[in-house]
Structure formats: C-alpha cells, structure tokens
Amino acid sequence: MAVFKSTGTGQAHPGKDVAATFKAGERIFDEGDLGTEMFIIQEGEVHITKKLGNEIRVLTRLEKGDFFGEMALIESAPRSADAIAHSDVRLLGINGSRFDEMIRKNPEIAIRIIRKYSHRLREANSLLEEFAKTPIHPEEAGGQDPDRLGTVARQRKYRLVDVASGNAFYLAAGNVSTIGRADPVTGIRPDIDLTHVDTNRSVSRRHAKIVLQEDGYAVLEEVGTLNGTCVNDEKIQTGVPVPIKDGDSVKIGLVDMKVILE
C-alpha cells in the first residue's frame, strides 16, 4: 500500500513512518481519496482547500509542526478536502497501525488532537461567518465575546513573573490566556509560553489558563496536565477555576510565578 500519492516524489515503505517531498503546487491528496494515513509537516507550507460553489477556498494554512489528514485515518473515511503543497514540502506519513501504537503509548497525543480539533472548529466557525456574512453568536461558536468584561484588562499589563529569572509573561488581550509550552507537533503556541524557563520540562503543552470572570481573574488547570498547578501553595483541581489576585503565587509544574494585577 503506497503511503503517498504518485504525484509526490517520496517512496512508500509499507508499515513504516515514511518521509516524502512534494513540489510547490503538487497535490498531496484529493477530496474523496481513501484516507489511510495522516501527515506531519517537517518543512514547508500546505494548504487545505475545498470547492464551495464555483470557488476554491483555502480552509486552513499549515506550516512546520502541523499535522493533517487524521480525520480520514480515524474515521476510515474518504478525504473531506484537498491538500496542496503551497511551497516545497517534506512530510512524514503515519499509517493506521503506527497511529494506534502512538496513542496507546502516549494518551496525551489524543488530547492534543482533540485540542487541535477545537482550534480548527473555531477557525471553521469564523470562516462560515465570513462566507455567510452573518454573525455567529459567541456562545454558539464555543467562544467568548471579546468585548465582554475585557476592555479594562486590555488596557493594563497584567502578567505573571517567573520568580527565578524575573521574566514577565503578559496576559493575552482577550478574556482567556493559555499557559504551557509550544507544541511543535500541533503548531499550537500558548499565550504564556514557559518553554524557556521550564528547565525541568515540568510544564505540560497545555497546562492551564487564566480566565477573566465577572468577579476577576481565575486560574483553571487543563485536562491532561501531568505535574499539577498550585495557587498560594495549594494544589488546585483540574477544571475548577481558582480566583487569583495581585501578589498571589502560582506554581505551574515546577515553575514558580508571581501574579501582577497592578
């Protein structure tokens, strides 16, 4: 079974992860093709496109570290869109048995895929809104109204400060700030990226988030976090928002942070 379509220059090796290259403009797969593998981009840019009416629309632009094609692999269904090499690209192909092995050995991969789906769903909602020229209610889109409660916060530099290095990490302009480490597989980068101060790699990719509520800010630990989160030396429960105020201490894994809400 070939892992890549014959349009690419890569050679197939059944049963193994396979690297292959495609020139700019080459099609990696077409809508309706049988999906027997997913791909991780090692170099270059890939566009996922779909014909809507008489137009070809770019649904998403993917770069190094992003993955695609997993929907057809998981569902054993035909491809739902086209994948085209926007530039010269190098891809790693992963077949079903290899993917199953990866999930069994590292369940966090499944969580990261779910998070990627959530991210893509939000992008799709925005795209549908653009196509229809009809606003989608924030709650229906699974998001928050960016103007709700956030005006004052965007005008002030609320932040977390790493106690060891003194580095400041500013909260995002909206009402939710994600905390963790950059994920080269999914391409997701948290708002507060602790990669460079987490020398022990104790912080999960998506570790926690700070949310703006009606009565102020709170820390919320993400599902799948391995090394815990503490507020003022008290370990918090996953999924339960814990209020924070100026001067509080927050421990993300082994990284000690101070809350500045001045």
ROSEBA-648626 format. One record per atom (N, C-alpha, C, O): residue in three letters; x, y, z. Coordinates in steps of 0.001 Angstrom, whole numbers, plus 500000, padded with zeros to 6 digits. Atoms other than C-alpha are relative to their C-alpha. Layout:
N
ALAXYZ ...
END
This chain:
262
MET500850498808500000 MET500000500000500000 MET500883501239500000 MET501726501389500884 ALA499200498783500054 ALA501512503330498990 ALA499516500991501040 ALA498316501164501251 VAL500357499037498974 VAL501635505931501702 VAL499679501355499408 VAL498851502091499944 PHE500242498718500648 PHE501731508907499340 PHE499511499770498576 PHE499794498742497961 LYS500444500072501390 LYS500058509586496016 LYS501199500080499072 LYS502245500614499443 SER498887500059500929 SER502222509084492970 SER500460501362499513 SER501535501473498923 THR499597498666500423 THR502278512838492299 THR501196500494500779 THR501936501350500295 GLY498873499574499190 GLY504813513220495124 GLY501257499253499617 GLY501204498288498854 THR498723500619500333 THR508497512300494941 THR500450499000501047 THR501493498369500878 GLY499594500917498948 GLY508591510219498124 GLY499731498554499617 GLY498863498273498791 GLN500186501421500245 GLN508879506443498095 GLN499292499366501187 GLN499586499692502338 ALA500799500614498946 ALA506450504298500061 ALA500735498798500597 ALA501402498046499888 HIS499465501160499303 HIS507584501772502667 HIS498915499497500938 HIS498794500000502055 PRO501141500455499200 PRO504569499840503984 PRO500402499672501421 PRO501433499047501669 GLY499802500348498603 GLY504305499613507759 GLY500939500916500748 GLY501142500735501949 LYS499065499104499331 LYS506764502412508499 LYS499546501440499845 LYS498760501761498953 ASP500186498581500209 ASP506635506157509030 ASP500841500373498781 ASP502019500024498710 VAL499334499742501271 VAL507542507494505582 VAL500118501488499762 VAL499150502233499915 ALA499775498609500356 ALA509081510803504612 ALA499929500138498487 ALA500422499273497763 ALA500079499756501431 ALA508328512255501184 ALA499969501494499757 ALA499582502269500633 THR499991498580500353 THR508716515571499395 THR499019500261498868 THR498785499401498019 PHE500892499562501063 PHE506273517474497201 PHE500433501395499570 PHE500790502229500403 LYS499679498688500526 LYS506992520425494955 LYS498807500945500162 LYS497660500510500265 ALA501063498999499898 ALA505034523671495238 ALA498970499776498903 ALA499319499640497731 GLY501084500190500956 GLY501643523219493573 GLY499553498564499843 GLY498481498312499292 GLU500395501405500106 GLU501602519420493782 GLU498893499673500993 GLU498821500249502078 ARG501107500428499152 ARG498533517734495234 ARG500452498812500835 ARG500976497829500310 ILE499623501077499072 ILE499153515574498295 ILE498885498963500040 ILE499144497761499989 PHE501152500871500198 PHE495643514135498228 PHE498820500850499573 PHE498814502069499744 ASP501211499331500482 ASP492246514983496756 ASP498802499623500859 ASP498767498558501475 GLU501262500320499335 GLU488815515175498308 GLU499418498729499385 GLU499362498590498163 GLY500567501257500473 GLY487236511727498077 GLY500980498851499976 GLY500570497694499887 ASP499008501079499937 ASP490528509796498196 ASP499821499195501275 ASP499374499726502292 LEU500024500823498795 LEU490666506907500627 LEU501127500457500921 LEU502280500552500501 GLY498995499520499059 GLY492460508123503739 GLY500566498868500832 GLY499873498312501685 THR499380501096499251 THR494898505550505078 THR501184500457500835 THR501827499636501489 GLU498908499479499194 GLU497478507839506710 GLU499773501466500322 GLU498993502156499666 MET499977498581499668 MET497977511181508391 MET501423500501499751 MET502337499706499530 PHE498713499425500356 PHE500865513563507823 PHE500419501074500998 PHE499587501815501521 ILE499405498936499196 ILE503172515769509878 ILE500934500778499090 ILE501756500188498389 ILE499172499163500865 ILE504813518707508108 ILE501359500210500659 ILE501448500744501765 GLN498635499800499506 GLN508575518698508582 GLN500623501262499428 GLN501446501908500076 GLU499533498763500633 GLU509267521547506155 GLU498929500479499035 GLU498223499671498432 GLY500873499435501010 GLY507200523924504033 GLY498604500339500494 GLY498333500315501695 GLU501363499568499693 GLU503555525012503887 GLU499006499236499136 GLU499204499077497932 VAL501054500758500684 VAL500437523021502973 VAL498681500752500158 VAL498371501255501238 HIS501328499394499939 HIS497023524453502116 HIS498934498913499870 HIS499010498052498994 ILE501164500884500080 ILE493802522540502792 ILE498897500800499322 ILE498478501837499836 THR500957499236500797 THR491268523631500167 THR498749499171499727 THR498754497945499833 LYS501270500679500317 LYS487678522831499222 LYS499248500861498994 LYS499268502089499080 LYS500800499279500973 LYS485465523766496293 LYS498634500291500589 LYS497891499373500938 LEU501290499557499480 LEU482481525769497512 LEU499318500806498894 LEU499726501925498586 GLY500622499357501151 GLY480139526635494668 GLY500956499948498815 GLY501403498879498401 ASN499080499926501134 ASN482315527827491820 ASN501389500467500419 ASN502232500746499566 GLU498732499488499520 GLU485217528892494022 GLU500770498959500795 GLU500184498110501466 ILE499124500824499173 ILE488189527106495557 ILE500393500831501211 ILE501015501884501064 ARG499726499259498772 ARG488509528229499163 ARG501116499307500796 ARG501157498081500896 VAL498970500528499108 VAL491542527809501404 VAL499408499926501402 VAL499101500953502008 LEU500588500178498673 LEU490203526339504646 LEU501009500274501102 LEU500673500869502126 THR498967499754498987 THR493487526424506548 THR501368499923499351 THR501563499231498351 ARG498615499996500450 ARG497192527078506039 ARG500848499346501086 ARG500821499775502239 LEU499243500783499030 LEU499535524623507739 LEU501490500145499744 LEU501932500208498597 GLU498563499814500109 GLU503239525006508465 GLU500733498905500762 GLU500117497955501245 LYS499155500980499319 LYS506127523069510012 LYS499466499709501401 LYS499183500623502175 GLY500506500420498704 GLY504955521057513022 GLY498519499698499997 GLY498038498988500880 ASP501432500294500091 ASP501288520990511941 ASP499786498586499461 ASP500653498034498783 PHE500364501298500560 PHE499554517700511147 PHE498658500121499287 PHE497872501025499573 PHE501274499993500719 PHE496686516921508795 PHE499720498601499468 PHE500602497742499436 GLY500387501295500544 GLY494762514015507300 GLY499560498997501046 GLY499228497861500707 GLU500317500953498940 GLU493996512458510682 GLU498513499657500054 GLU498150498593500555 MET501434500273499958 MET490208512721510272 MET499653498747499200 MET498929497874499678 ALA500271501167500835 ALA490111510223507423 ALA500608498741500599 ALA500040497655500489 LEU499341501149499380 LEU492543507969509279 LEU499183499468501171 LEU499000498258501301 ILE500759500405498817 ILE490478507922512482 ILE498646499404499601 ILE498203498413500181 GLU501346500418500381 GLU487125507521510704 GLU499990498920498913 GLU498936498368498600 SER499917500919501146 SER488377505217507892 SER499044500455498901 SER498308499655498323 ALA500909499392500962 ALA486542507569505559 ALA500805500735498928 ALA501990501011499116 PRO499310499246501050 PRO487389509373502314 PRO500418501390500487 PRO499849501921501441 ARG499540498651499674 ARG489258512686502464 ARG498866501004499794 ARG498098500900498838 SER501090499029500060 SER486941515629503104 SER500395501295499295 SER499555502175499107 ALA499532498802500682 ALA489083518249501320 ALA501281499653499247 ALA501797498542499360 ASP498742500191500723 ASP492127518673499077 ASP501162500509500839 ASP501002501444501624 ALA498769499525499357 ALA495693519042500395 ALA501012500296498901 ALA501346499424498098 ILE499106499558501071 ILE498079521012498197 ILE501264500594500607 ILE501200501356501572 ALA498729499415499554 ALA501754521838498683 ALA500071501439499509 ALA500163501681498306 HIS499929498589500379 HIS501852525640498732 HIS501434500388499664 HIS501677501237498806 SER498579499851500292 SER505652525544498792 SER500591498593499906 SER499874497607500078 ASP499371501317499914 ASP508143522723498519 ASP499857499505501438 ASP500168500230502383 VAL500242500516498648 VAL507290520485501468 VAL500627498624500182 VAL500834497872499230 ARG499573501352499614 ARG508634517463503281 ARG499060499525501088 ARG498868500211502091 LEU501028500522499115 LEU506076515286505059 LEU500415498662500592 LEU501170497900499988 LEU499852501311499385 LEU506129512371507455 LEU498624499355500015 LEU497687499901500598 GLY501275500709500037 GLY503351509862506797 GLY499910498955501089 GLY500862498213501332 ILE500215500958498910 ILE501880507802509644 ILE498743499189499681 ILE497658499753499535 ASN501157500829500342 ASN499611504847508876 ASN499193499640501247 ASN499553500009502364 GLY500931500285498912 GLY496774503473510996 GLY500594499207501143 GLY500342499521502306 SER499427500822498939 SER498726500833512894 SER501016500775500820 SER501082500634502041 ARG499013499177499295 ARG501513503243513746 ARG499301501044500871 ARG499732501316501991 PHE500755499001499242 PHE498983505866514856 PHE499388499369501247 PHE499425499960502327 ASP500587500709498862 ASP497223503332517095 ASP501054499714501059 ASP500794499841502256 GLU498896500267499067 GLU500560502396518645 GLU500389501269500761 GLU500633501227501967 MET499638498730499376 MET501366506062519316 MET498988500395501069 MET499364500849502150 ILE501060499634499058 ILE498000506648521021 ILE500073499130501254 ILE499908499629502368 ARG499945500918498861 ARG498372503571523235 ARG501190500316500913 ARG501080500225502136 LYS498804499731499211 LYS501886504526524342 LYS499985501396500621 LYS500595501627501665 ASN500009498620499509 ASN501168508220524809 ASN498611500608499819 ASN498349501249498801 PRO501370499476500111 PRO497499509156525504 PRO499942501511499833 PRO498936502035499354 GLU500008498542500133 GLU498494512841525589 GLU499847500414498542 GLU499333501493498248 ILE500148499697501417 ILE498647512687521792 ILE498527500172499647 ILE498167501067498883 ALA501438499908500266 ALA494883512087521735 ALA499444501329500499 ALA498622501957499832 ILE500471498731499447 ILE494309515107523965 ILE500428501159499111 ILE499661502096498892 ARG499501498935500858 ARG496467517266521704 ARG499227500061498685 ARG499000501141498140 ILE500803500033501226 ILE494489516128518658 ILE498624500612500257 ILE498113501369499432 ILE501298499423499657 ILE491216516985520408 ILE500095501517500095 ILE499212502232499622 ARG499818498550499888 ARG492566520440521228 ARG500160500636498621 ARG499656501727498357 LYS499834499499501364 LYS493607520868517616 LYS498661500052499298 LYS498383501007498573 TYR501337499989500583 TYR490077519907516534 TYR499206501212500484 TYR498526501877499702 SER500709498852499425 SER488672522543518890 SER500467501294499346 SER499660502162499014 HIS499431498808500636 HIS491024525147517418 HIS499503500126498571 HIS499135501214498128 ARG500451499958501387 ARG490064524189513875 ARG498512500288499906 ARG498066500941498963 LEU501427499729499996 LEU486365524263514765 LEU499740501494500131 LEU498868502045499459 ARG500145498545499856 ARG486721527857515907 ARG500360500707498692 ARG499687501653498284 GLU499620499413501285 GLU488527528685512665 GLU498906499785498967 GLU498606500674498171 ALA501064500303500960 ALA485768526960510693 ALA498784500885500244 ALA498149501341499294 ASN501129499125499679 ASN483092528966512529 ASN500245501407499468 ASN499341502044498927 SER499651498669500511 SER484920532180511645 SER499894500030498478 SER499424501007497895 LEU500058500081501453 LEU485201531037508035 LEU498554499984499513 LEU498217500658498540 LEU501408500041500370 LEU481492530211507853 LEU499345501366500171 LEU498518501782499359 GLU500535498661499773 GLU480686533600509319 GLU500400500929498863 GLU499601501744498402 GLU499524499165501097 GLU482808535234506638 GLU499246499689498708 GLU498857500597497973 PHE500696500389501222 PHE481151533221503849 PHE498549500477500007 PHE498048501010499017 ALA501421499676499906 ALA477617533817505088 ALA499754501472500257 ALA498648501968500044 LYS500136498595499619 LYS478278537406506188 LYS498938500179501069 LYS498274501213501148 THR500973499976498918 THR476097536558509174 THR500710499715501303 THR501350498671501430 PRO499295500226498737 PRO477422536959512738 PRO499539498728500685 PRO498352498402500682 ILE500303501177499193 ILE477610533795514820 ILE500085500397501463 ILE501063501013501887 HIS499987499646498584 HIS476688534198518471 HIS501181499318500683 HIS501393498124500470 PRO498799500570499389 PRO479850533668520585 PRO499777498693500729 PRO500593497779500612 GLU500228501234499255 GLU478297531011522822 GLU499759498832499048 GLU500180497707499319 GLU500254501050500969 GLU477113529070519767 GLU501293499555499334 GLU501420498396498939 ALA498722500322500632 ALA480636529204518342 ALA500984499389500972 ALA502099499042500582 GLY499118500599499022 GLY482116527856521549 GLY501042500963500521 GLY501998500542501172 GLY499010499024499551 GLY483986531092522245 GLY499395500997500943 GLY498280500815501432 GLN500484498945499131 GLN483648534216524314 GLN499968501299499227 GLN500764501499498309 ASP500057498681500606 ASP482647537718523296 ASP501237500772500416 ASP501427501011501609 PRO498757499335499624 PRO485988539561523136 PRO499790501344500673 PRO500697501850501334 ASP500247498717499349 ASP484337542782524302 ASP499443499837501411 ASP499414500789502192 ARG500624500237498705 ARG482710541153527330 ARG501036500010501112 ARG501906499140501162 LEU499161499886498818 LEU484496542245530505 LEU501476500294499722 LEU502253500511500652 GLY498569499973500265 GLY487792542572528667 GLY500606501354499714 GLY501827501438499581 THR499484498707500414 THR488128546300527863 THR501060500519500949 THR502131500938500511 VAL499036499490499020 VAL489868547307531092 VAL501264499154500007 VAL502373499682500101 ALA498839500901499955 ALA492122544237531044 ALA500947500257498844 ALA502164500184499011 ARG499147499784501161 ARG493371545013527542 ARG500786501291500129 ARG501799501461499451 GLN499313498725499834 GLN494406548487528687 GLN501057499930501095 GLN501771500907501317 ARG499055500121498900 ARG496524547165531572 ARG500872498781499801 ARG500415497764499277 LYS499048501067500256 LYS499590544971531526 LYS500035498991501146 LYS501021498899501877 TYR500033501072499019 TYR498522542151533796 TYR500984498915499548 TYR501126498661498352 ARG498962500936500389 ARG501215539499533906 ARG500326499005501099 ARG499946499174502257 LEU499371500932499077 LEU502889536527535527 LEU501502500209499886 LEU502031500393498789 VAL498552499796499994 VAL506527536911536566 VAL500669498744500540 VAL500334498272501627 ASP499240501163499560 ASP508907533951536778 ASP500929500425501141 ASP501790501286500961 VAL499243499597498813 VAL510411534169540273 VAL501499499786499801 VAL502298500615500237 ALA498580500330500147 ALA513725532541539284 ALA500729500938499057 ALA501842501368499360 SER499315499198501021 SER514537534608536177 SER499564501451499952 SER500283502304499430 GLY500527498640500079 GLY512380537707536602 GLY499298500297498692 GLY498817501413498491 ASN500668499794501285 ASN510940537226533107 ASN498500500203500203 ASN497861499498500984 ALA501424499695499909 ALA507466538720532675 ALA499260499393498815 ALA499740499437497682 PHE500836500607501031 PHE504712536938530731 PHE498624500670500079 PHE497870500460501029 TYR501224499206499973 TYR501805539209529824 TYR498782499200499558 TYR498868498347498675 LEU501242500668500353 LEU498211538030529655 LEU499558500430498606 LEU499925501508498139 ALA500489499711501341 ALA496502537915526266 ALA498996501147500040 ALA498468501487501099 ALA500906498860500077 ALA494334540795525060 ALA498549499604500266 ALA497752500444500684 GLY501378500428499783 GLY491152538718525309 GLY499745499568501424 GLY500447499986502345 ASN500416500402498660 ASN489477537048528254 ASN500607498668500449 ASN500390498244501584 VAL499378501276499669 VAL491458533782528162 VAL501464500025499592 VAL501790500380498459 SER498572500106500290 SER495238533324528388 SER500442498570500288 SER500355498108501426 THR499550501373499813 THR496603529820527839 THR501448499987500503 THR502244500859500154 ILE498661500135499418 ILE499717528673529746 ILE500532498616499677 ILE499815497626499824 GLY499408501305500285 GLY502083525904528701 GLY501313500137499263 GLY502054501101499452 ARG498797499981500830 ARG504878525069526282 ARG499602499856498533 ARG498599499218498214 ALA500274500091501435 ALA504992525427522498 ALA499986498537499560 ALA500813497738499999 ASP500167501381500469 ASP503872522250520727 ASP500378499911498527 ASP499595500329497675 PRO499582500073501399 PRO505849521553517528 PRO499175499034499159 PRO499180499132497932 VAL500801500964500745 VAL503514518689516580 VAL498714500637499482 VAL498389500510498302 THR501264499385500403 THR500238520620516531 THR500182501421499498 THR499290501964498845 GLY499779498623500403 GLY501784524029515920 GLY499350501011500919 GLY499380502210500639 ILE500672499098499067 ILE499871525478518871 ILE501016500598500964 ILE501820499880501559 ARG499128499311499065 ARG501716528074520917 ARG499124500701501044 ARG498256501493500678 PRO500832499368498970 PRO500218529131524279 PRO500278501499500096 PRO501335501973499680 ASP499807498558499809 ASP499732532805525116 ASP501177500258500935 ASP501974501166500700 ILE498885499913499054 ILE502131532352528055 ILE500848498756499802 ILE500549497693500346 ASP499146501122500377 ASP504894530128526695 ASP501180499908500963 ASP502070500758500951 LEU498981500159498970 LEU507091528833529527 LEU501147499090499568 LEU501930498638500403 THR498986500921500507 THR509352526734527300 THR501400500350500501 THR502137499472500948 HIS498620499604499711 HIS512499528753528017 HIS500317500097501496 HIS501488500110501874 VAL499730499935498557 VAL512074528983531799 VAL499718498671500687 VAL500040498495501862 ASP500315501311499440 ASP510877525410532320 ASP501156499038499724 ASP501054498159498869 THR498792500797500240 THR514332523829532533 THR499801498518500301 THR500540497682499781 ASN500271501389499637 ASN512883520622534021 ASN498914499352499134 ASN498548498196499345 ARG501094500488500856 ARG510198520239531333 ARG498845499451500836 ARG498302498382500557 SER501077500413499090 SER507616520030534094 SER498639500546499585 SER497609500121500108 VAL501237499356500442 VAL505016522153532308 VAL499439499245498809 VAL500165498953497860 SER500642500693501119 SER502517520383530041 SER499822500956498824 SER499866502176498985 ARG500182499169501198 ARG501955521594526481 ARG498862500997500201 ARG499035502195499977 ARG501112499130499600 ARG498546522967527504 ARG499767499716501467 ARG499054498776501818 HIS499978500295498574 HIS498933523196531256 HIS498810500617500741 HIS498119499940501501 ALA501057499284499281 ALA496462525809532485 ALA499593501218499190 ALA500155501492498130 LYS500362498730500618 LYS494721529014531564 LYS499495500955501062 LYS498992500547502108 ILE500528498950499131 ILE493834532291533201 ILE498790500598499300 ILE498885501045498157 VAL501245499522500605 VAL490251533376532577 VAL499488501216500757 VAL499635501317501975 LEU500607498822499401 LEU488533536685533195 LEU498529499724500256 LEU497755499505499324 GLN501390500224499625 GLN485288536198535118 GLN499375501310500460 GLN500034502349500475 GLU500689498778499599 GLU482714538676536349 GLU500617500637501239 GLU500577501856501406 ASP499447499475498759 ASP484459538998539704 ASP501533500029499996 ASP502149500160501054 GLY498546499922500078 GLY488065538985538446 GLY500606498803499296 GLY499912498045498618 TYR499283501074500682 TYR490699536552537230 TYR500014498710500818 TYR499911498724502045 ALA499898501306499354 ALA490946532837537969 ALA500926499117499177 ALA501055499294497966 VAL499146500987500661 VAL493377530004537158 VAL499206498714499854 VAL498519498290500784 LEU500716501233500285 LEU491964526865535557 LEU501000499004499423 LEU501627499274498399 GLU499071501013500507 GLU494045523700535132 GLU499348499204498886 GLU498174498843498973 GLU500509500720501162 GLU493666521905531787 GLU499943498492500259 GLU500672497964501099 VAL500061501451499965 VAL492667518266531340 VAL501297499435499417 VAL501776499927498395 GLY498794500633500502 GLY495737516052530885 GLY501288500552500555 GLY502366500069500210 THR498794499434499383 THR498143518193532929 THR500636498960500921 THR499943498299501694 LEU499322501069499269 LEU500786515945534491 LEU500541500417501364 LEU500418499658502325 ASN499272499641498786 ASN502648517903537175 ASN499308501021500894 ASN499932501609501778 GLY500787499202499072 GLY499895519926538765 GLY500187501506499920 GLY501112502009499282 THR500012498544499931 THR499157523594539427 THR499633500401501413 THR498717499833502008 CYS500275499538498633 CYS499230525437542748 CYS499752501504500018 CYS500369502260499268 VAL500229498579499727 VAL497853528772543895 VAL500260500221501473 VAL499594499631502323 ASN499595499758498605 ASN499493530093547071 ASN500281498682500727 ASN499835498460501853 ASP499531501285499451 ASP501000526625547663 ASP498902498969500198 ASP499148497923500798 GLU501098500966499921 GLU497603524894547453 GLU499736499423498610 GLU499473500165497663 LYS500234500634501297 LYS497178522346544651 LYS498538500160499600 LYS497640499941500412 ILE501372499789500455 ILE494111523099542551 ILE499514498773499232 ILE500314497970498752 GLN500601501127500709 GLN491711520614540967 GLN499869500326498516 GLN499627501470498129 THR500152499826501438 THR491593520091537236 THR498591500467499655 THR497605499896500123 GLY501293499523500483 GLY488804522082535584 GLY499226500876500960 GLY498114501300500644 VAL500690499165499017 VAL487909524079538712 VAL500703501358500078 VAL501861501415500492 PRO499350498683499971 PRO488594527857538430 PRO500283500460501426 PRO499410500397502291 VAL499591499511498684 VAL490511529269541410 VAL500359501485499874 VAL501263501832499113 PRO499738498559500117 PRO490440533076541900 PRO501441500353500371 PRO502027499748501269 ILE498676499475499672 ILE493764534935541901 ILE499921501514500086 ILE499066502145499464 LYS499952498552499855 LYS494650538476542925 LYS501449500456499965 LYS502368499638499970 ASP498658499434500069 ASP497635540796542787 ASP500860499494501162 ASP500448499539502321 GLY499077500469498976 GLY500618539339544642 GLY499928498513500292 GLY500789497982500993 ASP500116501440499764 ASP499416535728544644 ASP501148499257499310 ASP501732499752498346 SER499021500861500640 SER501852532936543822 SER499271498887499258 SER498294498328499757 VAL500555501077500812 VAL501051530435541081 VAL501163499116499569 VAL502149499606499019 LYS498952500943500383 LYS503148527330540513 LYS499489499143498851 LYS498530498387499003 ILE500356500755501194 ILE502933525845537017 ILE501024498880499852 ILE502156499136499443 GLY499003501061499948 GLY504578522428537245 GLY500997500338501103 GLY500635500419502276 LEU498962499600499042 LEU507884523366538914 LEU500411501453499832 LEU501393501896500428 VAL499676498590500262 VAL507878526967537681 VAL499195500897500937 VAL497966500933500872 ASP500657499090499045 ASP507119529497540443 ASP499762501350499339 ASP500682501960498795 MET500381498731500637 MET505264532571539200 MET499322500912501021 MET498696500447501974 LYS500699499001499161 LYS504024535771540843 LYS498989500725499137 LYS499287501115498008 VAL501071499327500717 VAL500739537350539801 VAL500104501507500193 VAL500160501989501325 ILE499967498533499938 ILE500900541071538952 ILE498720500523499361 ILE498563500455498142 LEU501238499372500484 LEU497485542732538626 LEU499948501424500520 LEU498992501829501182 GLU499869498651499430 GLU498604546251539407 GLU499129501001499280 GLU499121502180499633 
END
